[in-house]
Amino acid sequence: MCPTSHPLQTDAPISSECAFVSLKSGQRPPHRRPHSERNPVPSTPPPPATWRIDLPHSTAAVPVARALVRTALAEIAAADACDTAELLTAELVANAVEHTPPGSGIELVIELLPTGCHVEVHDADPSPPGDLTRPTGTEQPDPWQEHGRGLLLIRALSQECGHRPTESGKAVWFRLPARH
């Protein structure tokens, strides 16, 4: 950090992190190496990018969510994860539309990480969505049942998944690894 003394003071210490140098009259500026030699910049991955969108409380939200996931993942060239991310996002959004009262808010959050992506769907229902932590392969879905396969797909196809309470309800999420 730069010294806290005023930049116009003549006796302010010289800091290698400062953009200014204060000199007493008659002093010559100190020899300074280029910034890259003084403090090499570590090659760190860029910070995660986050996409957020409020979705309508209708089935029309599902294709909008799928399109946003595809667009977001195109930014990190994770085309091979797009189909899975779209499928799992569609399941989460469809569940939010089906299991929350009409007119309540639904938000889609996509976070692009150096290790893959993290997708959340926020809704107004505080009750848990079901068991997202049970190991896959422990149950056989009823072939005559119309519903109930969404969470099974999320558990089977994601790297991690879960839910957490929020101020206005809950967030159900999944993570997919980057496959380059």
KOLVOVEX-561429 format. One record per residue: y, x, z of N, C-alpha, C in turn. Coordinates in pm, whole numbers, plus 50000, padded with zeros to 5 digits. Layout:
BEGIN
YXZYXZYXZ/...
This chain:
BEGIN
498825008450000500005000050000501235008850000/502315003449951503585010449953504105011050095/504925021350127505485021950261506365009750285/506465005950412507254994150444508734997250453/509105009950449510525013350455511205008850326/512485007150334513265002350220513215012550108/513045008549982512885018149873514115026849849/515265023149902516455031349881516665041449991/515845041550095515955051650199515565065050140/516295075350181516015088550125514875095650195/514495091250313513405098150382512115090050384/511995080450294510775072450287509625081450241/508455079750299507325088150259506915085450115/506345095550055505845094049919504405089149930/504115078749858502775073049860502185074049721/500935077949712500295078849581500065065149520/500195054549601499995041149550501305034349514/502415040949535503715034649510504165037049367/504935027649318505495029049185506815036449188/507375038649307508665045549316508515057649406/509435067249391509495079049476510935080249519/511185081449649512555083349696512765098249723/513895103349681514175117649693515495119749766/515545130249849516815134349906517545141749796/518835141649800519595148049692519205162749682/519055167349562518705181249538517195183649534/516385174149575514935176249571514425173549430/513425181049394512775178749266511595169349289/511285161249190510145152349208508865160449220/507935156149303506675163449316505865162249187/505065172549162504185171749046503125161249076/502935152248982501975141449005501005140948889/499755139648922498745138248819498775124048764/498265121948644498165108348592497335099648688/497625086848687496965077548778495445078148766/494945079548646493485079548627492825091548694/493545102648710492975114248777493075112848929/494165106848977494375105349121493375095649181/493345083949127492515073249180491725067149065/490555072349037489805066548927489565051648953/489755043848850489545029448863488045026748853/487475020748957486035018148950485745007748843/484605009448779484234999748677483534988048745/484324978348785483774966548851483764955048753/482834946048770482804934548680484024925848703/484434918448602485584909848619485274898948721/486324893548784486064882848880485474870748810/484764862448885484144850748822485194841248765/484854834848655485714824648596485164811148640/486054802148674485634788948720486224778248631/485404769048590485824757448512485634745148600/486614736148603486544723848681487004712248595/486324700848608486774688948537486364676648618/487284667148626486974654148684486344645748575/485214639848606484474632048507484624617148535/484554608948431484584594448453483294589848520/483404579348596482214573848662481504564448565/480924570348462480184562648362479204572048293/478304566248217477334574448145478004583348041/479244580148004479984588647910480274602447969/480144603848100480394616748165479324626948129/478114622348098477004631648073477254640447950/477594634947832477834643847718479084652647737/480064647647809481264655747837480864667847921/480054665548024479594676548110478754686548032/477874681547947477034690547866477894699347775/478894693347713479774700947623480554711547700/481024708247819481784718047896480894729647939/479674726847980478754737648018478484746647898/478234740847782477974748847663479184757647630/480384751947637481604759547608481794770747709/481604767847836481784778047940480794789447925/479544786247899478534796747886478714804947759/479344799247659479634806947537480574818447568/481404816947671482344827547709481624840047757/480444838447814479724850347862478504853347775/478484847447658477414849847561476034847747623/475904836847696474624833647760473984821947687/473884823147556473374812147474471954808147513/471154817847556469774814547591469684806047718/470704806247801470714798047923471384784547899/472024782847782472784770547755471924758047760/470784758147694469954746147690469514741847829/469084751447909468654748248045469834743448128/470974750248117472164746148193472614732248153/472574729248024472954715847978472024705248035/470724707648029469744698048079469944695448229/470064706248307470194704548451471534698148489/472594701648417473894695448441473834680548410/473194677048299473064662848262472324655148372/471294661148428470554654648537471434652348658/472194662648698473054661248816474144650848794/474774651048676475844641348649475274627248641/474144625548575473524612248567473164607048706/472664615748792472364611748930473624607549004/474714615048985475964611649053476474598049006/476384595448876476834582448822475954571248877/474654573548880473734562948923473774560149073/473964570449153473804568849298475114568349377/476244567049310477524565749382478204552849339/479084547649423479754535049390480654536549267/480744526049185481634526549068483074529949111/483714538049031485094541849059485234554049148/484134558649210484244570549294484294582949205/484884593449257485094605549178483844613949160/483774620149043482724629849012483424642048954/483104653649007483714665948958482614675848920/482814682348807481904692748760482594706148779/481884715648841482414729148864481404738948807/481884747548717481024757848656481644771248690/480864779748754481344793048788480514803248712/481204811348632480544821848555480534834448640/479364839548666479194851148753478624862848673/478804875148720478184886448651476664885148647/476094877748742474644876248750474134863448685/475004855248629474594842648567475634831848583/475194819748614476154808848635475734800348754/476744794048813476554785048928477234772048888/476494761048889477014748048848476894738448966/477994731248993478004721249100478494708049045/477954697149098478464683849071478824677849207/480104674449222480604668549346480684653449328/480234646049431480374631549427480754626449565/481014613449574481524607549698480424603249796/479174604349758478084600149846477684611849937/477824610450069477494621650157475994623550181/475164613850141473734615150169473084625550078/472114633050132471444643350052470754637349931/470634645049823470054639849699468544638949700/467894644249796466444645149797466074659349835/464834662749822464394675949865464494685949750/465544693949753465714704349651465094717549694/464564718149815464034730849864462514731549862/461854720349835460384720149831459904728649713/458874736549730458374744649618457904735849503/458094740749382457634733149265456124734049255/455554724249188454114724149168453334718149283/454034713149387453314707449501453084692549488/453684686249387453504671849371453344668449224/452674657649199452514652549063453404640249048/454304640148950455134628248933454294616448887/454694604748930454034592348889454334590048741/453334589348654453604587748510454264574448476/454194564548565454784551448538456184550048597/456594559648675457904558848739459004562648640/460064554448636461174557048544462094567948593/462234569248723463204578648781462494588848870/463244599048909462714608349007462304621848953/462464623948824462064636948768463214646948762/464434642348779465604651048768465594662448867/465364659248995465334669849096464154679149077/463044673749028461874682048997462234692248888/462934687748785463374696948679464324707548734/465254703348817466224712748872465514723348956/464574719249039463824729049119463004738349031/462394732948927461494740948843462234750748752/463394746848701464054754848598465194763648647/465664761348769466794769348818466294781148901/467154791148912466844802648997466954798549144/467984790749175468224785349309468854771749292/468714763149392469384750249390469534745249533/470424735549550470624730049682471754719949682/472184716549801473324707549816474054711549943/475314707449951476124710250069477114698850087/477494696250212478494685750234479874690650190/480694681450146482094684350113482964674550190/484274676350185485184667350255485054653050205/484744651450078484704638050020483294633049988/482264640450027480894636149997479934647950000/479444651749882478524663149874478684670149739/478154682149733478044689749609476574693249592/476024690249476474654694149442474784705249339/474034716049356474254727749272472934734149227/473094742449123471984750949079472564763849025/471724774149021472094787148965471084791048860/471604796948754470744802548650471074817248635/470084825748614470354839948596470874842648455/471604853648443472024858248310470814864748245/470584861648120469454867648047470004874347923/470274887147934470854894347820469824902947753/
